[in-house]
Amino acid sequence: MLTQTKLADIIAEQEAIFVKRQPKSAALADRATGVLAGGVTSNWQIAQPQPVWLSHGAGSKVYDVDGNEYVDLHGGYGAALAGHAHPAIVRTVRAQVERGTHFAQPTENAIVVAGELARRWGLPRWRFANSGTEATMDAVHLMRSYTGRDLIIKVEGGYHGHHDSVQVSVMPDAADAGPRDNPSQVPSSTGIPRAITSLTLIAQFNDLASVARLLDAHPGQVAGMIVEPVMMNAGIIPPVPGYLAGLKELLHSHGALLTFDEVKTGLTVGPGGVTGQSGVIPDLVCLAKSLGGGVAVAAIGGTLPLMDHVASGGYEMVGTFNGNPLAMAAARAMLTEVATERAYQRIEALRQRAADGIGAAINDFSLNGSVVTAGAKGCVVFSSEPVRDYRGFLTVDNSLSNAHWLFQHNGGVFLPPWGKIEQWLISVQHDESDIDLLIANFRIFAAAIRG
Ligand SMILES: Cc1ncc(COP(=O)(O)O)c(C=O)c1O
């Protein structure tokens, strides 16, 4: 029987191995604290036992400054569907750099990218931004501007970037979250004014009744709802059948709008995201992460009425670097040469291989958990019950997820840190041997915690 003490010992042992393999990372982390806040460039890079400083990436691999090679399934938090230094991206970006990277005037590639996104997502008009946060911020503003209403709905446990309106009940502690049927509006960071937090109403994922309650309680006041159509900041939580279509119908019946945040799911679950797979076309879609093949870019797609509102100046959607030529060239290459039908077929075979291999190990070692996958994304959920919403996610074992992460890392597979929250990302450049190492490491981890 695995006790918490034994698990803590296993984690300590793996952390010691981790640190021993990376003396140069430790030295850089030390040097960085003098000039970088917290010694990193984003708080998410402060993962225990220490941040890993990378030197470069190539294909399906990344290399740390100590020369260790990793199969990269971290994928830069889900942004590396192209893998690293993909030849089509390198060629395109190099050519564009030589022709200039920024004019703040449109270039022809923007039409090609928008046209391809319109085809894949079924939404006719598009605009661009530079990060997922900007895209969801514009979506929230646009829903408010178009409807003339201030309130929005988001689900508990949903992450949509770091602007004020969506930094509410992202990862609340059970003690702060309030009753399931009347969740509290918990600010997810300091610096978010109470007045703004109070405009964001909280529903439960996969629960239409929780949305209906909010709409009924605030008649004519809700601009719309933003939701990840497959939750991907709480492991992976798929929508139950009918949930997405039900949301659209419910919101529209109250004059409110629906935004799908496909920043993570976007190109990774399939060519047209969850929208393409489910056939439920929302009013707005936000994309970012993998769209630029590793170059920063985001996109917002919308229906004609909403985007005509932008076109007429009804909502000021702006930004110096929006649709910059470098991002548009990279996104064009990503959509036309990298994220192709053939690439998705390869990824599907690798998804299946990972799910089968890890699923078999879970059975063989009688672990309490399951593999959940969605296209190129996948994770192991250490819970006896399928997770339907954030309250279920709270019961998932984080220490096991953390131990798994450490075993993978020390065994040469880089998964995203942060325990049970994140997922792996299979890129178009991974192959069977990469997935087999993931499975082999998982078996070593499973044997250790069973032993
Ligand atoms: C679903 C979702 N939306 C929005 C964002 C914000 O994207 P960015 O970090 O590019 O601002 C993220 C980032 O992880 C995300 O997962």
The ligand as an SDF file (V2000), in Angstrom:
LIG
                    3D

 16 16  0  0  0  0  0  0  0  0999 V2000
   -7.6070   27.9540  -22.6090 C   0  0  0  0  0  0  0  0  0  0  0  0
   -6.6520   29.0890  -22.5350 C   0  0  0  0  0  0  0  0  0  0  0  0
   -7.0580   30.3250  -22.8710 N   0  0  0  0  0  0  0  0  0  0  0  0
   -6.2310   31.3800  -22.8510 C   0  0  0  0  0  0  0  0  0  0  0  0
   -4.9160   31.2390  -22.4530 C   0  0  0  0  0  0  0  0  0  0  0  0
   -4.0040   32.4150  -22.4320 C   0  0  0  0  0  0  0  0  0  0  0  0
   -3.0840   32.3280  -23.4590 O   0  0  0  0  0  0  0  0  0  0  0  0
   -1.7200   33.1430  -23.3880 P   0  0  0  0  0  0  0  0  0  0  0  0
   -0.8710   32.4810  -22.3420 O   0  0  0  0  0  0  0  0  0  0  0  0
   -1.1590   33.0320  -24.7780 O   0  0  0  0  0  0  0  0  0  0  0  0
   -2.0500   34.5450  -23.0260 O   0  0  0  0  0  0  0  0  0  0  0  0
   -4.4410   29.9700  -22.0970 C   0  0  0  0  0  0  0  0  0  0  0  0
   -3.0440   29.7880  -21.6700 C   0  0  0  0  0  0  0  0  0  0  0  0
   -2.6280   28.7500  -21.1980 O   0  0  0  0  0  0  0  0  0  0  0  0
   -5.3320   28.8690  -22.1230 C   0  0  0  0  0  0  0  0  0  0  0  0
   -4.9360   27.6400  -21.7760 O   0  0  0  0  0  0  0  0  0  0  0  0
  1  2  1  0
  2  3  1  0
  2 15  2  0
  3  4  2  0
  4  5  1  0
  5  6  1  0
  5 12  2  0
  6  7  1  0
  7  8  1  0
  8  9  2  0
  8 10  1  0
  8 11  1  0
 12 13  1  0
 12 15  1  0
 13 14  2  0
 15 16  1  0
M  END
$$$$
